[in-house]
Amino acid sequence: MAMEPAWTQFESAYKKKINLVMINTDETGTPEYKKYSKMGDTVEGIPSTFWLDAKGKVLKSKLGGMNAKQLSSETDAVSKKAK
């Protein structure tokens, strides 16, 4: 499942609520890739989605594609647990 269309829809709904970062592993020169590539040790496949707290601790991860509804549902669940 391609995540980019779902991510775009999800991003438009959540960008003012939380900090969102999408990293394309083909674009290794981006600041986002450089900052988060250390997580590569935990990536088991592509796409992988990680929910982090403000300190960069992984709160949850999910392997595989998701649609916008799934991204929203997972994000809402993690946000509730983090509070």
C-alpha positions as CSV (number, residue, x, y, z in Angstrom):
1,M,0.0,0.0,0.0
2,A,1.5,3.4,-1.0
3,M,1.5,5.7,1.9
4,E,2.0,9.1,0.3
5,P,-1.6,9.8,-0.7
6,A,-2.8,8.7,2.8
7,W,0.0,10.7,4.4
8,T,-0.9,13.9,2.6
9,Q,-4.6,13.5,3.7
10,F,-3.5,12.7,7.3
11,E,-1.0,15.5,7.3
12,S,-3.6,18.1,6.3
13,A,-5.7,17.1,9.3
14,Y,-3.0,16.8,11.9
15,K,-0.2,19.3,11.0
16,K,-1.5,21.9,13.5
17,K,-1.9,19.4,16.3
18,I,1.4,17.4,16.3
19,N,4.8,17.5,14.8
20,L,4.8,15.4,11.6
21,V,7.9,14.2,9.7
22,M,7.9,12.0,6.6
23,I,11.2,10.5,5.6
24,N,11.8,9.1,2.1
25,T,14.7,6.7,2.4
26,D,15.7,7.5,-1.1
27,E,16.5,11.1,-0.1
28,T,19.4,10.6,2.3
29,G,20.6,14.2,2.1
30,T,17.5,15.8,3.7
31,P,17.8,17.2,7.3
32,E,15.0,14.9,8.4
33,Y,16.8,11.8,7.2
34,K,20.0,12.9,8.9
35,K,18.2,13.6,12.1
36,Y,16.1,10.4,12.3
37,S,18.3,7.9,10.3
38,K,19.6,6.6,13.7
39,M,16.3,4.9,14.0
40,G,17.3,2.8,11.0
41,D,18.4,0.1,13.4
42,T,14.8,-0.5,14.4
43,V,13.3,-0.3,10.9
44,E,12.2,-3.8,9.8
45,G,10.7,-2.8,6.4
46,I,9.3,0.0,4.4
47,P,7.0,1.7,5.1
48,S,7.5,1.9,8.8
49,T,5.7,4.5,11.0
50,F,7.0,5.6,14.4
51,W,5.3,7.7,17.0
52,L,7.8,9.5,19.2
53,D,7.5,11.6,22.3
54,A,9.1,15.1,22.6
55,K,12.4,13.5,23.6
56,G,12.5,11.2,20.6
57,K,11.6,8.0,22.5
58,V,9.6,5.6,20.4
59,L,6.1,5.3,21.8
60,K,4.8,2.9,19.1
61,S,5.9,1.6,15.7
62,K,4.0,-0.1,12.9
63,L,5.3,-1.9,9.9
64,G,3.4,-1.7,6.7
65,G,1.2,0.8,4.9
66,M,-1.8,2.5,6.4
67,N,-4.6,4.6,5.0
68,A,-5.4,8.1,6.5
69,K,-8.1,6.7,8.8
70,Q,-5.6,4.1,10.2
71,L,-3.0,6.8,10.7
72,S,-5.5,9.0,12.5
73,S,-6.7,6.2,14.7
74,E,-3.2,5.1,15.7
75,T,-2.1,8.6,16.3
76,D,-5.1,9.4,18.5
77,A,-4.5,6.2,20.5
78,V,-0.9,7.1,21.1
79,S,-1.7,10.7,22.0
80,K,-4.2,9.5,24.6
81,K,-1.7,7.2,26.2
82,A,1.0,9.8,26.2
83,K,-1.0,12.3,28.2
